[in-house]
Amino acid sequence: MVNFDEIVKRLLEIKGLSQGKEAAILLGISAADLSNRKKRGTLLPLLVEWGLKEKVDMHWFITGEKMRPSKDAFYEELEEWAKETGGSKNTAWLKNQIESFFPMFKEWRKRREEGGENKSGFPSSKVA
C-alpha cells in the first residue's frame, strides 16, 4: 500500500522544505486538497507527475527504498560469455587479458588486495 505521508516527506526532503502546505504548493493544489487526496488515495498521479518533472529516482520516491545499482550491460555480457564458454577457465583468461592490455587495472587489483587503494582506485599522487 502506498504511504502518501512518507512520499510527501520525501518530496519536502528533496526541496529542503518542512511543511505539508509547501508540498501542496509544489503540486499546484491547496493544502485542503492535498489532505483530501491523501484520504481518498488519489494523490499518486500528482506525485508521479511531479517526480518525473523533477527527475527524481521514482523507485525511491514512491517506496523509500534505495535501489542497488545494476551492472553495466557490457560487464553482464562478459560474465555471461565466460560462464557459457568455459566458466572459471575463461574468467581467469579474461582477467589475464585485461591486465595485459590495462596495466593500471593490474596495479589497482594488487593495491586492493594489499588494502592500499584510494576511493578512486588510482594511486595517490605524491607532491614533493
Protein Blocks (a to p, Z undefined) as FASTA:
>chain_A
ZZfklmmmmmmmmnopabfklmmmmnopafklmmmmmmnopmmmmmmmmmmmnopafklm
mnopacdddddfklmmmmmmmmmnnpjmmmmmmmmmmmmmmmmlmmmmmmmmnopacfko
pacdddZZ
